Amino acid sequence: MTEAGPAALGRDRPRPAWALFLALAAGIVIVDQLTKAWVVANVPPGGSISLLGDLLRLVVSRNTGALFGLFGASAPIFAAASLGVMALIVGYHARSGRSLVLSFALGLLLGGACGNLIDRVRLGYVVDFVDMGIGALRFWTYNVSDASIDVALLLLLLLAFRPSLARRSTDG
């Protein structure tokens, strides 16, 4: 005789890779906060440190808005929205099954959201510091959390176009 019902069905479903998801998110937060602290302590206000000439340099920028500095002076609103997004990310991961690629992408996304949330709550703005471009043609200034979110979004787009990558699972 076999068991039936929700408890039996739950055991057959692959569990998400929580260790990968949480370790990656925590790692992103730590690296993000350490790099921001280092840049703020070592780059003079209004100054920059050249890493690859004019192509790549470190600057200190305060972003009170959202993506690309849009909606300035809205840090409290984006902090509240970030909490909701983070809850959605964790909830989605809980129901996602065991896909290392999806756990990796969602861990990057959660870590990036947490890193920027810490700045918004603690400072009222997000510290951005990576400045890329040629001459007056510059990319927006960003940080480790932003880069993490960008990579996560690219991975999620890849999974949307190649769903078979999300279905691959491993035991463990």
C-alpha positions, 0 to 999 in steps of 0.5 A: 500500500502506498501513501497518498496526499500532500505529504507523500507528494512533497517527498517526490519533489526535488528540493531546491539547492538551499546551501548554494542559494544562501551561500551565494547570496551571503557572499555577494552581500559580504563582497559588496559591502566590503568593496563599498567600504574600501572605495569610500575610504580610499577614493577622495570625494570627487576623485577617481582611481584609474584601473584601465586608463579612462576605460575603467575607474573607481569613483564614489557615487550616491544613488538615491534612486533606482536602476540607472539613478531613476526616480531620485530621492526615493530610497525609502520607497525602494527599500520597502519594495526591495523587501517585497522582492526579496520575499518573492525571490525566496518564495520562488526558490522554495517552489523551484525544485532542484536546479543549480542554474536557477538556484545560482541565478536566484542567489545572485539576485537575492544577494544583490537586492540585499546588498543595495537594501543595506545601503538604502536603510543604513545610508539613505542611498546606494554607493556605486563606484565602478565607472566604465566608458570612453571619454564622455561616453560612460556606462552608468556607475554601478557596484557589486550588487548591481553587477550580481543582479545584472548577471542574475537577470541574464541567467534568468533570460537564458533559462527562459529561452532554454528551459531545459537548463532549469530542469537539469537536477543533481542529487545532493 
